C-alpha cells in the first residue's frame, strides 16, 4: 500500500478507515502487488520489518511463494 504526498494529519485519519478498506478510495493511496521490489532513496533511510530494524535503503524485497506454512482448522 503506497501513500503519496499526504499531510501527516490526513495520514493519521486514514488509519481507522484502513480497517474497513476505505483508505483505498483516497486518490493518493495506491495498492500494488508484486513479486520483487527495489526501494531506493536519495539518502539512506532505515527499513523496518515487523517493527524491527532490518537495514537501510537501497533494499530488494521479494516474496517467496509457499514460504509460509499455515496450519488451520477445516
PDB file of N, H, CA, C and O in Angstrom:
ATOM      1  N   UNK A   1       0.862  -1.153   0.000  1.00  0.00           N
ATOM      2  CA  UNK A   1       0.000   0.000   0.000  1.00  0.00           C
ATOM      3  C   UNK A   1       0.914   1.222   0.000  1.00  0.00           C
ATOM      4  O   UNK A   1       1.699   1.407   0.930  1.00  0.00           O
ATOM      5  N   UNK A   2       0.822   2.033  -1.004  1.00  0.00           N
ATOM      6  H   UNK A   2       0.184   1.883  -1.759  1.00  0.00           H
ATOM      7  CA  UNK A   2       1.686   3.193  -1.172  1.00  0.00           C
ATOM      8  C   UNK A   2       0.865   4.464  -0.965  1.00  0.00           C
ATOM      9  O   UNK A   2      -0.167   4.656  -1.608  1.00  0.00           O
ATOM     10  N   UNK A   3       1.332   5.330  -0.064  1.00  0.00           N
ATOM     11  H   UNK A   3       2.170   5.174   0.458  1.00  0.00           H
ATOM     12  CA  UNK A   3       0.650   6.591   0.216  1.00  0.00           C
ATOM     13  C   UNK A   3       1.550   7.714  -0.272  1.00  0.00           C
ATOM     14  O   UNK A   3       2.700   7.825   0.151  1.00  0.00           O
ATOM     15  N   UNK A   4       1.029   8.536  -1.154  1.00  0.00           N
ATOM     16  H   UNK A   4       0.095   8.445  -1.498  1.00  0.00           H
ATOM     17  CA  UNK A   4       1.814   9.618  -1.760  1.00  0.00           C
ATOM     18  C   UNK A   4       1.388  10.988  -1.247  1.00  0.00           C
ATOM     19  O   UNK A   4       0.198  11.271  -1.114  1.00  0.00           O
ATOM     20  N   UNK A   5       2.360  11.821  -0.965  1.00  0.00           N
ATOM     21  H   UNK A   5       3.328  11.591  -1.072  1.00  0.00           H
ATOM     22  CA  UNK A   5       2.174  13.258  -0.713  1.00  0.00           C
ATOM     23  C   UNK A   5       0.904  13.630   0.064  1.00  0.00           C
ATOM     24  O   UNK A   5       0.058  14.372  -0.434  1.00  0.00           O
ATOM     25  N   UNK A   6       0.787  13.116   1.263  1.00  0.00           N
ATOM     26  H   UNK A   6       1.474  12.513   1.667  1.00  0.00           H
ATOM     27  CA  UNK A   6      -0.343  13.474   2.119  1.00  0.00           C
ATOM     28  C   UNK A   6       0.170  14.163   3.371  1.00  0.00           C
ATOM     29  O   UNK A   6       1.200  13.762   3.913  1.00  0.00           O
ATOM     30  N   UNK A   7      -0.527  15.192   3.842  1.00  0.00           N
ATOM     31  H   UNK A   7      -1.363  15.518   3.401  1.00  0.00           H
ATOM     32  CA  UNK A   7      -0.151  15.793   5.118  1.00  0.00           C
ATOM     33  C   UNK A   7      -0.272  14.751   6.235  1.00  0.00           C
ATOM     34  O   UNK A   7      -1.127  13.868   6.172  1.00  0.00           O
ATOM     35  N   UNK A   8       0.571  14.854   7.240  1.00  0.00           N
ATOM     36  H   UNK A   8       1.266  15.572   7.291  1.00  0.00           H
ATOM     37  CA  UNK A   8       0.568  13.872   8.329  1.00  0.00           C
ATOM     38  C   UNK A   8      -0.800  13.727   8.987  1.00  0.00           C
ATOM     39  O   UNK A   8      -1.201  12.626   9.362  1.00  0.00           O
ATOM     40  N   UNK A   9      -1.511  14.841   9.124  1.00  0.00           N
ATOM     41  H   UNK A   9      -1.185  15.736   8.819  1.00  0.00           H
ATOM     42  CA  UNK A   9      -2.828  14.786   9.759  1.00  0.00           C
ATOM     43  C   UNK A   9      -3.787  13.914   8.946  1.00  0.00           C
ATOM     44  O   UNK A   9      -4.550  13.129   9.510  1.00  0.00           O
ATOM     45  N   UNK A  10      -3.745  14.056   7.618  1.00  0.00           N
ATOM     46  H   UNK A  10      -3.125  14.694   7.159  1.00  0.00           H
ATOM     47  CA  UNK A  10      -4.633  13.241   6.774  1.00  0.00           C
ATOM     48  C   UNK A  10      -4.212  11.775   6.824  1.00  0.00           C
ATOM     49  O   UNK A  10      -5.064  10.886   6.812  1.00  0.00           O
ATOM     50  N   UNK A  11      -2.914  11.517   6.879  1.00  0.00           N
ATOM     51  H   UNK A  11      -2.222  12.239   6.888  1.00  0.00           H
ATOM     52  CA  UNK A  11      -2.441  10.130   7.011  1.00  0.00           C
ATOM     53  C   UNK A  11      -2.987   9.526   8.296  1.00  0.00           C
ATOM     54  O   UNK A  11      -3.443   8.383   8.305  1.00  0.00           O
ATOM     55  N   UNK A  12      -2.942  10.294   9.380  1.00  0.00           N
ATOM     56  H   UNK A  12      -2.572  11.223   9.372  1.00  0.00           H
ATOM     57  CA  UNK A  12      -3.446   9.811  10.668  1.00  0.00           C
ATOM     58  C   UNK A  12      -4.939   9.490  10.583  1.00  0.00           C
ATOM     59  O   UNK A  12      -5.398   8.538  11.215  1.00  0.00           O
ATOM     60  N   UNK A  13      -5.695  10.261   9.820  1.00  0.00           N
ATOM     61  H   UNK A  13      -5.322  11.034   9.307  1.00  0.00           H
ATOM     62  CA  UNK A  13      -7.131   9.993   9.710  1.00  0.00           C
ATOM     63  C   UNK A  13      -7.420   8.764   8.853  1.00  0.00           C
ATOM     64  O   UNK A  13      -8.523   8.222   8.911  1.00  0.00           O
ATOM     65  N   UNK A  14      -6.454   8.318   8.063  1.00  0.00           N
ATOM     66  H   UNK A  14      -5.557   8.758   8.016  1.00  0.00           H
ATOM     67  CA  UNK A  14      -6.658   7.129   7.226  1.00  0.00           C
ATOM     68  C   UNK A  14      -6.585   5.836   8.023  1.00  0.00           C
ATOM     69  O   UNK A  14      -7.170   4.833   7.613  1.00  0.00           O
ATOM     70  N   UNK A  15      -5.882   5.835   9.152  1.00  0.00           N
ATOM     71  H   UNK A  15      -5.408   6.650   9.484  1.00  0.00           H
ATOM     72  CA  UNK A  15      -5.701   4.586   9.899  1.00  0.00           C
ATOM     73  C   UNK A  15      -7.015   3.916  10.275  1.00  0.00           C
ATOM     74  O   UNK A  15      -7.154   2.714  10.046  1.00  0.00           O
ATOM     75  N   UNK A  16      -7.990   4.629  10.841  1.00  0.00           N
ATOM     76  H   UNK A  16      -7.877   5.605  11.027  1.00  0.00           H
ATOM     77  CA  UNK A  16      -9.260   3.955  11.152  1.00  0.00           C
ATOM     78  C   UNK A  16      -9.976   3.429   9.901  1.00  0.00           C
ATOM     79  O   UNK A  16     -10.587   2.361   9.941  1.00  0.00           O
ATOM     80  N   UNK A  17      -9.902   4.171   8.795  1.00  0.00           N
ATOM     81  H   UNK A  17      -9.406   5.039   8.762  1.00  0.00           H
ATOM     82  CA  UNK A  17     -10.589   3.743   7.580  1.00  0.00           C
ATOM     83  C   UNK A  17      -9.915   2.528   6.951  1.00  0.00           C
ATOM     84  O   UNK A  17     -10.553   1.784   6.207  1.00  0.00           O
ATOM     85  N   UNK A  18      -8.638   2.322   7.240  1.00  0.00           N
ATOM     86  H   UNK A  18      -8.119   2.926   7.844  1.00  0.00           H
ATOM     87  CA  UNK A  18      -7.923   1.164   6.686  1.00  0.00           C
ATOM     88  C   UNK A  18      -8.500  -0.152   7.197  1.00  0.00           C
ATOM     89  O   UNK A  18      -8.445  -1.170   6.508  1.00  0.00           O
ATOM     90  N   UNK A  19      -9.048  -0.126   8.394  1.00  0.00           N
ATOM     91  H   UNK A  19      -9.092   0.701   8.954  1.00  0.00           H
ATOM     92  CA  UNK A  19      -9.639  -1.338   8.962  1.00  0.00           C
ATOM     93  C   UNK A  19     -10.759  -1.866   8.066  1.00  0.00           C
ATOM     94  O   UNK A  19     -10.941  -3.078   7.946  1.00  0.00           O
ATOM     95  N   UNK A  20     -11.504  -0.964   7.441  1.00  0.00           N
ATOM     96  H   UNK A  20     -11.356   0.020   7.539  1.00  0.00           H
ATOM     97  CA  UNK A  20     -12.622  -1.347   6.583  1.00  0.00           C
ATOM     98  C   UNK A  20     -12.277  -1.273   5.092  1.00  0.00           C
ATOM     99  O   UNK A  20     -13.150  -1.466   4.245  1.00  0.00           O
ATOM    100  N   UNK A  21     -11.005  -0.993   4.767  1.00  0.00           N
ATOM    101  H   UNK A  21     -10.296  -0.836   5.455  1.00  0.00           H
ATOM    102  CA  UNK A  21     -10.576  -0.915   3.372  1.00  0.00           C
ATOM    103  C   UNK A  21     -10.949   0.382   2.681  1.00  0.00           C
ATOM    104  O   UNK A  21     -10.775   0.503   1.468  1.00  0.00           O
ATOM    105  N   UNK A  22     -11.454   1.350   3.420  1.00  0.00           N
ATOM    106  H   UNK A  22     -11.595   1.252   4.405  1.00  0.00           H
ATOM    107  CA  UNK A  22     -11.894   2.613   2.821  1.00  0.00           C
ATOM    108  C   UNK A  22     -10.740   3.507   2.393  1.00  0.00           C
ATOM    109  O   UNK A  22     -10.938   4.421   1.592  1.00  0.00           O
ATOM    110  N   UNK A  23      -9.533   3.263   2.910  1.00  0.00           N
ATOM    111  H   UNK A  23      -9.372   2.521   3.561  1.00  0.00           H
ATOM    112  CA  UNK A  23      -8.375   4.081   2.543  1.00  0.00           C
ATOM    113  C   UNK A  23      -8.039   3.938   1.064  1.00  0.00           C
ATOM    114  O   UNK A  23      -7.395   4.818   0.492  1.00  0.00           O
ATOM    115  N   UNK A  24      -8.462   2.848   0.438  1.00  0.00           N
ATOM    116  H   UNK A  24      -8.985   2.133   0.903  1.00  0.00           H
ATOM    117  CA  UNK A  24      -8.161   2.632  -0.981  1.00  0.00           C
ATOM    118  C   UNK A  24      -8.971   3.554  -1.882  1.00  0.00           C
ATOM    119  O   UNK A  24      -8.705   3.627  -3.082  1.00  0.00           O
ATOM    120  N   UNK A  25      -9.949   4.257  -1.332  1.00  0.00           N
ATOM    121  H   UNK A  25     -10.164   4.198  -0.357  1.00  0.00           H
ATOM    122  CA  UNK A  25     -10.751   5.213  -2.111  1.00  0.00           C
ATOM    123  C   UNK A  25     -10.088   6.586  -2.194  1.00  0.00           C
ATOM    124  O   UNK A  25     -10.537   7.445  -2.953  1.00  0.00           O
ATOM    125  N   UNK A  26      -9.022   6.800  -1.420  1.00  0.00           N
ATOM    126  H   UNK A  26      -8.657   6.102  -0.803  1.00  0.00           H
ATOM    127  CA  UNK A  26      -8.306   8.077  -1.425  1.00  0.00           C
ATOM    128  C   UNK A  26      -7.353   8.076  -2.620  1.00  0.00           C
ATOM    129  O   UNK A  26      -6.601   7.121  -2.814  1.00  0.00           O
ATOM    130  N   UNK A  27      -7.383   9.148  -3.422  1.00  0.00           N
ATOM    131  H   UNK A  27      -7.993   9.924  -3.264  1.00  0.00           H
ATOM    132  CA  UNK A  27      -6.610   9.156  -4.674  1.00  0.00           C
ATOM    133  C   UNK A  27      -5.105   9.048  -4.453  1.00  0.00           C
ATOM    134  O   UNK A  27      -4.392   8.575  -5.338  1.00  0.00           O
ATOM    135  N   UNK A  28      -4.604   9.476  -3.292  1.00  0.00           N
ATOM    136  H   UNK A  28      -5.184   9.861  -2.573  1.00  0.00           H
ATOM    137  CA  UNK A  28      -3.161   9.404  -3.028  1.00  0.00           C
ATOM    138  C   UNK A  28      -2.720   8.027  -2.520  1.00  0.00           C
ATOM    139  O   UNK A  28      -1.533   7.802  -2.282  1.00  0.00           O
ATOM    140  N   UNK A  29      -3.660   7.122  -2.357  1.00  0.00           N
ATOM    141  H   UNK A  29      -4.624   7.304  -2.550  1.00  0.00           H
ATOM    142  CA  UNK A  29      -3.350   5.771  -1.873  1.00  0.00           C
ATOM    143  C   UNK A  29      -3.430   4.803  -3.039  1.00  0.00           C
ATOM    144  O   UNK A  29      -4.430   4.753  -3.755  1.00  0.00           O
ATOM    145  N   UNK A  30      -2.370   4.038  -3.220  1.00  0.00           N
ATOM    146  H   UNK A  30      -1.558   4.078  -2.639  1.00  0.00           H
ATOM    147  CA  UNK A  30      -2.314   3.061  -4.309  1.00  0.00           C
ATOM    148  C   UNK A  30      -1.967   1.693  -3.727  1.00  0.00           C
ATOM    149  O   UNK A  30      -1.064   1.568  -2.900  1.00  0.00           O
ATOM    150  N   UNK A  31      -2.687   0.684  -4.166  1.00  0.00           N
ATOM    151  H   UNK A  31      -3.421   0.785  -4.838  1.00  0.00           H
ATOM    152  CA  UNK A  31      -2.455  -0.684  -3.707  1.00  0.00           C
ATOM    153  C   UNK A  31      -1.748  -1.434  -4.820  1.00  0.00           C
ATOM    154  O   UNK A  31      -2.247  -1.502  -5.943  1.00  0.00           O
ATOM    155  N   UNK A  32      -0.593  -1.995  -4.514  1.00  0.00           N
ATOM    156  H   UNK A  32      -0.188  -1.940  -3.602  1.00  0.00           H
ATOM    157  CA  UNK A  32       0.219  -2.677  -5.516  1.00  0.00           C
ATOM    158  C   UNK A  32       0.473  -4.123  -5.110  1.00  0.00           C
ATOM    159  O   UNK A  32       0.541  -4.442  -3.923  1.00  0.00           O
ATOM    160  N   UNK A  33       0.610  -4.982  -6.093  1.00  0.00           N
ATOM    161  H   UNK A  33       0.555  -4.722  -7.057  1.00  0.00           H
ATOM    162  CA  UNK A  33       1.009  -6.368  -5.849  1.00  0.00           C
ATOM    163  C   UNK A  33       2.276  -6.610  -6.661  1.00  0.00           C
ATOM    164  O   UNK A  33       2.384  -6.163  -7.803  1.00  0.00           O
ATOM    165  N   UNK A  34       3.230  -7.319  -6.066  1.00  0.00           N
ATOM    166  H   UNK A  34       3.142  -7.682  -5.139  1.00  0.00           H
ATOM    167  CA  UNK A  34       4.493  -7.564  -6.751  1.00  0.00           C
ATOM    168  C   UNK A  34       5.138  -8.829  -6.221  1.00  0.00           C
ATOM    169  O   UNK A  34       4.806  -9.306  -5.136  1.00  0.00           O
ATOM    170  N   UNK A  35       6.064  -9.364  -6.999  1.00  0.00           N
ATOM    171  H   UNK A  35       6.334  -8.977  -7.881  1.00  0.00           H
ATOM    172  CA  UNK A  35       6.880 -10.487  -6.532  1.00  0.00           C
ATOM    173  C   UNK A  35       8.240  -9.993  -6.067  1.00  0.00           C
ATOM    174  O   UNK A  35       8.817 -10.544  -5.129  1.00  0.00           O
ATOM    175  N   UNK A  36       8.757  -8.945  -6.726  1.00  0.00           N
ATOM    176  H   UNK A  36       8.289  -8.498  -7.488  1.00  0.00           H
ATOM    177  CA  UNK A  36      10.011  -8.325  -6.293  1.00  0.00           C
ATOM    178  C   UNK A  36       9.870  -6.814  -6.376  1.00  0.00           C
ATOM    179  O   UNK A  36       9.127  -6.284  -7.202  1.00  0.00           O
ATOM    180  N   UNK A  37      10.597  -6.139  -5.505  1.00  0.00           N
ATOM    181  H   UNK A  37      11.201  -6.570  -4.834  1.00  0.00           H
ATOM    182  CA  UNK A  37      10.530  -4.687  -5.455  1.00  0.00           C
ATOM    183  C   UNK A  37      11.865  -4.161  -4.970  1.00  0.00           C
ATOM    184  O   UNK A  37      12.442  -4.707  -4.029  1.00  0.00           O
ATOM    185  N   UNK A  38      12.364  -3.107  -5.598  1.00  0.00           N
ATOM    186  H   UNK A  38      11.896  -2.664  -6.363  1.00  0.00           H
ATOM    187  CA  UNK A  38      13.580  -2.442  -5.149  1.00  0.00           C
ATOM    188  C   UNK A  38      13.197  -1.059  -4.647  1.00  0.00           C
ATOM    189  O   UNK A  38      12.536  -0.297  -5.353  1.00  0.00           O
ATOM    190  N   UNK A  39      13.613  -0.736  -3.426  1.00  0.00           N
ATOM    191  H   UNK A  39      14.149  -1.355  -2.852  1.00  0.00           H
ATOM    192  CA  UNK A  39      13.332   0.563  -2.824  1.00  0.00           C
ATOM    193  C   UNK A  39      14.640   1.333  -2.741  1.00  0.00           C
ATOM    194  O   UNK A  39      15.604   0.876  -2.127  1.00  0.00           O
ATOM    195  N   UNK A  40      14.665   2.501  -3.362  1.00  0.00           N
ATOM    196  H   UNK A  40      13.882   2.872  -3.861  1.00  0.00           H
ATOM    197  CA  UNK A  40      15.836   3.364  -3.346  1.00  0.00           C
ATOM    198  C   UNK A  40      15.427   4.735  -2.822  1.00  0.00           C
ATOM    199  O   UNK A  40      14.258   5.114  -2.901  1.00  0.00           O
ATOM    200  N   UNK A  41      16.395   5.476  -2.286  1.00  0.00           N
ATOM    201  H   UNK A  41      17.344   5.168  -2.222  1.00  0.00           H
ATOM    202  CA  UNK A  41      16.123   6.834  -1.814  1.00  0.00           C
ATOM    203  C   UNK A  41      17.374   7.679  -2.018  1.00  0.00           C
ATOM    204  O   UNK A  41      18.478   7.155  -2.168  1.00  0.00           O
ATOM    205  N   UNK A  42      17.180   9.003  -2.021  1.00  0.00           N
ATOM    206  H   UNK A  42      16.283   9.429  -1.899  1.00  0.00           H
ATOM    207  CA  UNK A  42      18.301   9.918  -2.220  1.00  0.00           C
ATOM    208  C   UNK A  42      19.336   9.828  -1.103  1.00  0.00           C
ATOM    209  O   UNK A  42      20.536   9.957  -1.344  1.00  0.00           O
ATOM    210  N   UNK A  43      18.868   9.608   0.100  1.00  0.00           N
ATOM    211  H   UNK A  43      17.893   9.502   0.296  1.00  0.00           H
ATOM    212  CA  UNK A  43      19.737   9.407   1.262  1.00  0.00           C
ATOM    213  C   UNK A  43      19.304   8.105   1.923  1.00  0.00           C
ATOM    214  O   UNK A  43      18.144   7.713   1.795  1.00  0.00           O
ATOM    215  N   UNK A  44      20.206   7.425   2.627  1.00  0.00           N
ATOM    216  H   UNK A  44      21.148   7.744   2.731  1.00  0.00           H
ATOM    217  CA  UNK A  44      19.817   6.169   3.277  1.00  0.00           C
ATOM    218  C   UNK A  44      18.680   6.391   4.288  1.00  0.00           C
ATOM    219  O   UNK A  44      18.729   7.308   5.107  1.00  0.00           O
ATOM    220  N   UNK A  45      17.663   5.533   4.209  1.00  0.00           N
ATOM    221  H   UNK A  45      17.623   4.788   3.543  1.00  0.00           H
ATOM    222  CA  UNK A  45      16.518   5.576   5.118  1.00  0.00           C
ATOM    223  C   UNK A  45      16.423   4.217   5.803  1.00  0.00           C
ATOM    224  O   UNK A  45      16.578   3.179   5.160  1.00  0.00           O
ATOM    225  N   UNK A  46      16.168   4.229   7.111  1.00  0.00           N
ATOM    226  H   UNK A  46      16.042   5.073   7.633  1.00  0.00           H
ATOM    227  CA  UNK A  46      16.030   2.985   7.858  1.00  0.00           C
ATOM    228  C   UNK A  46      14.835   2.186   7.352  1.00  0.00           C
ATOM    229  O   UNK A  46      13.776   2.743   7.061  1.00  0.00           O
ATOM    230  N   UNK A  47      15.024   0.869   7.252  1.00  0.00           N
ATOM    231  H   UNK A  47      15.884   0.417   7.488  1.00  0.00           H
ATOM    232  CA  UNK A  47      13.969  -0.049   6.822  1.00  0.00           C
ATOM    233  C   UNK A  47      13.662  -0.975   7.993  1.00  0.00           C
ATOM    234  O   UNK A  47      14.566  -1.525   8.621  1.00  0.00           O
ATOM    235  N   UNK A  48      12.367  -1.139   8.278  1.00  0.00           N
ATOM    236  H   UNK A  48      11.632  -0.693   7.768  1.00  0.00           H
ATOM    237  CA  UNK A  48      11.935  -1.988   9.387  1.00  0.00           C
ATOM    238  C   UNK A  48      11.089  -3.133   8.863  1.00  0.00           C
ATOM    239  O   UNK A  48      10.329  -2.968   7.908  1.00  0.00           O
ATOM    240  N   UNK A  49      11.220  -4.280   9.485  1.00  0.00           N
ATOM    241  H   UNK A  49      11.837  -4.413  10.260  1.00  0.00           H
ATOM    242  CA  UNK A  49      10.386  -5.432   9.181  1.00  0.00           C
ATOM    243  C   UNK A  49       9.755  -5.928  10.463  1.00  0.00           C
ATOM    244  O   UNK A  49      10.461  -6.327  11.390  1.00  0.00           O
ATOM    245  N   UNK A  50       8.440  -5.908  10.527  1.00  0.00           N
ATOM    246  H   UNK A  50       7.867  -5.584   9.774  1.00  0.00           H
ATOM    247  CA  UNK A  50       7.711  -6.342  11.722  1.00  0.00           C
ATOM    248  C   UNK A  50       8.148  -5.562  12.956  1.00  0.00           C
ATOM    249  O   UNK A  50       8.215  -6.106  14.058  1.00  0.00           O
ATOM    250  N   UNK A  51       8.445  -4.270  12.753  1.00  0.00           N
ATOM    251  H   UNK A  51       8.390  -3.828  11.858  1.00  0.00           H
ATOM    252  CA  UNK A  51       8.809  -3.404  13.866  1.00  0.00           C
ATOM    253  C   UNK A  51      10.268  -3.453  14.272  1.00  0.00           C
ATOM    254  O   UNK A  51      10.682  -2.733  15.181  1.00  0.00           O
ATOM    255  N   UNK A  52      11.046  -4.284  13.619  1.00  0.00           N
ATOM    256  H   UNK A  52      10.709  -4.869  12.881  1.00  0.00           H
ATOM    257  CA  UNK A  52      12.472  -4.421  13.943  1.00  0.00           C
ATOM    258  C   UNK A  52      13.319  -3.810  12.832  1.00  0.00           C
ATOM    259  O   UNK A  52      12.989  -3.956  11.655  1.00  0.00           O
ATOM    260  N   UNK A  53      14.421  -3.121  13.193  1.00  0.00           N
ATOM    261  H   UNK A  53      14.690  -3.003  14.149  1.00  0.00           H
ATOM    262  CA  UNK A  53      15.304  -2.576  12.146  1.00  0.00           C
ATOM    263  C   UNK A  53      15.951  -3.705  11.346  1.00  0.00           C
ATOM    264  O   UNK A  53      16.442  -4.684  11.908  1.00  0.00           O
ATOM    265  N   UNK A  54      15.939  -3.545  10.024  1.00  0.00           N
ATOM    266  H   UNK A  54      15.540  -2.750   9.568  1.00  0.00           H
ATOM    267  CA  UNK A  54      16.487  -4.574   9.132  1.00  0.00           C
ATOM    268  C   UNK A  54      17.753  -4.078   8.457  1.00  0.00           C
ATOM    269  O   UNK A  54      18.788  -4.743   8.500  1.00  0.00           O
ATOM    270  N   UNK A  55      17.672  -2.900   7.830  1.00  0.00           N
ATOM    271  H   UNK A  55      16.832  -2.359   7.796  1.00  0.00           H
ATOM    272  CA  UNK A  55      18.795  -2.346   7.084  1.00  0.00           C
ATOM    273  C   UNK A  55      18.441  -0.917   6.706  1.00  0.00           C
ATOM    274  O   UNK A  55      17.520  -0.320   7.264  1.00  0.00           O
ATOM    275  N   UNK A  56      19.182  -0.382   5.755  1.00  0.00           N
ATOM    276  H   UNK A  56      19.930  -0.867   5.301  1.00  0.00           H
ATOM    277  CA  UNK A  56      18.868   0.920   5.175  1.00  0.00           C
ATOM    278  C   UNK A  56      18.713   0.758   3.674  1.00  0.00           C
ATOM    279  O   UNK A  56      19.193  -0.211   3.085  1.00  0.00           O
ATOM    280  N   UNK A  57      18.029   1.731   3.058  1.00  0.00           N
ATOM    281  H   UNK A  57      17.639   2.518   3.536  1.00  0.00           H
ATOM    282  CA  UNK A  57      17.880   1.700   1.610  1.00  0.00           C
ATOM    283  C   UNK A  57      19.236   1.926   0.962  1.00  0.00           C
ATOM    284  O   UNK A  57      20.090   2.602   1.536  1.00  0.00           O
ATOM    285  N   UNK A  58      19.447   1.368  -0.232  1.00  0.00           N
ATOM    286  H   UNK A  58      18.753   0.819  -0.698  1.00  0.00           H
ATOM    287  CA  UNK A  58      18.523   0.618  -1.067  1.00  0.00           C
ATOM    288  C   UNK A  58      18.325  -0.817  -0.560  1.00  0.00           C
ATOM    289  O   UNK A  58      19.189  -1.391   0.102  1.00  0.00           O
ATOM    290  N   UNK A  59      17.155  -1.370  -0.896  1.00  0.00           N
ATOM    291  H   UNK A  59      16.452  -0.903  -1.434  1.00  0.00           H
ATOM    292  CA  UNK A  59      16.834  -2.731  -0.489  1.00  0.00           C
ATOM    293  C   UNK A  59      16.017  -3.409  -1.584  1.00  0.00           C
ATOM    294  O   UNK A  59      15.168  -2.782  -2.219  1.00  0.00           O
ATOM    295  N   UNK A  60      16.282  -4.685  -1.796  1.00  0.00           N
ATOM    296  H   UNK A  60      16.971  -5.194  -1.280  1.00  0.00           H
ATOM    297  CA  UNK A  60      15.490  -5.509  -2.699  1.00  0.00           C
ATOM    298  C   UNK A  60      14.596  -6.390  -1.835  1.00  0.00           C
ATOM    299  O   UNK A  60      15.072  -7.075  -0.930  1.00  0.00           O
ATOM    300  N   UNK A  61      13.296  -6.366  -2.124  1.00  0.00           N
ATOM    301  H   UNK A  61      12.909  -5.809  -2.859  1.00  0.00           H
ATOM    302  CA  UNK A  61      12.320  -7.125  -1.355  1.00  0.00           C
ATOM    303  C   UNK A  61      11.681  -8.147  -2.288  1.00  0.00           C
ATOM    304  O   UNK A  61      11.324  -7.825  -3.421  1.00  0.00           O
ATOM    305  N   UNK A  62      11.539  -9.363  -1.813  1.00  0.00           N
ATOM    306  H   UNK A  62      11.828  -9.625  -0.893  1.00  0.00           H
ATOM    307  CA  UNK A  62      10.928 -10.402  -2.633  1.00  0.00           C
ATOM    308  C   UNK A  62       9.918 -11.214  -1.849  1.00  0.00           C
ATOM    309  O   UNK A  62       9.954 -11.265  -0.620  1.00  0.00           O
ATOM    310  N   UNK A  63       9.022 -11.844  -2.579  1.00  0.00           N
ATOM    311  H   UNK A  63       8.993 -11.802  -3.578  1.00  0.00           H
ATOM    312  CA  UNK A  63       8.013 -12.716  -1.999  1.00  0.00           C
ATOM    313  C   UNK A  63       8.362 -14.142  -2.377  1.00  0.00           C
ATOM    314  O   UNK A  63       8.608 -14.439  -3.546  1.00  0.00           O
ATOM    315  N   UNK A  64       8.385 -15.019  -1.393  1.00  0.00           N
ATOM    316  H   UNK A  64       8.186 -14.778  -0.443  1.00  0.00           H
ATOM    317  CA  UNK A  64       8.680 -16.430  -1.634  1.00  0.00           C
ATOM    318  C   UNK A  64       7.351 -17.183  -1.673  1.00  0.00           C
ATOM    319  O   UNK A  64       6.694 -17.339  -0.644  1.00  0.00           O
ATOM    320  N   UNK A  65       6.961 -17.645  -2.847  1.00  0.00           N
ATOM    321  H   UNK A  65       7.495 -17.518  -3.683  1.00  0.00           H
ATOM    322  CA  UNK A  65       5.715 -18.378  -2.994  1.00  0.00           C
ATOM    323  C   UNK A  65       5.766 -19.645  -2.151  1.00  0.00           C
ATOM    324  O   UNK A  65       6.704 -20.435  -2.262  1.00  0.00           O
ATOM    325  N   UNK A  66       4.760 -19.834  -1.311  1.00  0.00           N
ATOM    326  H   UNK A  66       3.998 -19.193  -1.221  1.00  0.00           H
ATOM    327  CA  UNK A  66       4.707 -21.013  -0.449  1.00  0.00           C
ATOM    328  C   UNK A  66       5.675 -20.939   0.709  1.00  0.00           C
ATOM    329  O   UNK A  66       5.928 -21.955   1.357  1.00  0.00           O
ATOM    330  N   UNK A  67       6.232 -19.759   0.993  1.00  0.00           N
ATOM    331  H   UNK A  67       6.027 -18.934   0.467  1.00  0.00           H
ATOM    332  CA  UNK A  67       7.241 -19.618   2.039  1.00  0.00           C
ATOM    333  C   UNK A  67       6.690 -19.653   3.442  1.00  0.00           C
ATOM    334  O   UNK A  67       7.460 -19.791   4.393  1.00  0.00           O
ATOM    335  N   UNK A  68       5.380 -19.535   3.609  1.00  0.00           N
ATOM    336  H   UNK A  68       4.755 -19.423   2.836  1.00  0.00           H
ATOM    337  CA  UNK A  68       4.762 -19.539   4.928  1.00  0.00           C
ATOM    338  C   UNK A  68       3.800 -20.707   5.028  1.00  0.00           C
ATOM    339  O   UNK A  68       2.817 -20.767   4.290  1.00  0.00           O
ATOM    340  N   UNK A  69       4.072 -21.629   5.930  1.00  0.00           N
ATOM    341  H   UNK A  69       4.870 -21.580   6.530  1.00  0.00           H
ATOM    342  CA  UNK A  69       3.195 -22.769   6.148  1.00  0.00           C
ATOM    343  C   UNK A  69       2.189 -22.403   7.230  1.00  0.00           C
ATOM    344  O   UNK A  69       2.569 -21.965   8.316  1.00  0.00           O
ATOM    345  N   UNK A  70       0.921 -22.580   6.936  1.00  0.00           N
ATOM    346  H   UNK A  70       0.612 -22.936   6.054  1.00  0.00           H
ATOM    347  CA  UNK A  70      -0.142 -22.241   7.873  1.00  0.00           C
ATOM    348  C   UNK A  70      -0.941 -23.485   8.195  1.00  0.00           C
ATOM    349  O   UNK A  70      -1.350 -24.223   7.298  1.00  0.00           O
ATOM    350  N   UNK A  71      -1.161 -23.714   9.468  1.00  0.00           N
ATOM    351  H   UNK A  71      -0.829 -23.114  10.197  1.00  0.00           H
ATOM    352  CA  UNK A  71      -1.995 -24.827   9.919  1.00  0.00           C
ATOM    353  C   UNK A  71      -3.274 -24.218  10.477  1.00  0.00           C
ATOM    354  O   UNK A  71      -3.233 -23.426  11.418  1.00  0.00           O
ATOM    355  N   UNK A  72      -4.408 -24.590   9.894  1.00  0.00           N
ATOM    356  H   UNK A  72      -4.441 -25.233   9.129  1.00  0.00           H
ATOM    357  CA  UNK A  72      -5.691 -24.023  10.337  1.00  0.00           C
ATOM    358  C   UNK A  72      -6.745 -25.123  10.349  1.00  0.00           C
ATOM    359  O   UNK A  72      -6.669 -26.068   9.564  1.00  0.00           O
ATOM    360  N   UNK A  73      -7.717 -25.002  11.230  1.00  0.00           N
ATOM    361  H   UNK A  73      -7.778 -24.234  11.868  1.00  0.00           H
ATOM    362  CA  UNK A  73      -8.792 -25.995  11.241  1.00  0.00           C
ATOM    363  C   UNK A  73      -9.615 -25.926   9.960  1.00  0.00           C
ATOM    364  O   UNK A  73      -9.664 -24.885   9.305  1.00  0.00           O
ATOM    365  N   UNK A  74     -10.259 -27.031   9.605  1.00  0.00           N
ATOM    366  H   UNK A  74     -10.219 -27.877  10.137  1.00  0.00           H
ATOM    367  CA  UNK A  74     -11.091 -27.065   8.392  1.00  0.00           C
ATOM    368  C   UNK A  74     -12.327 -26.220   8.551  1.00  0.00           C
ATOM    369  O   UNK A  74     -13.138 -26.133   7.629  1.00  0.00           O
TER     370      UNK A  74
END
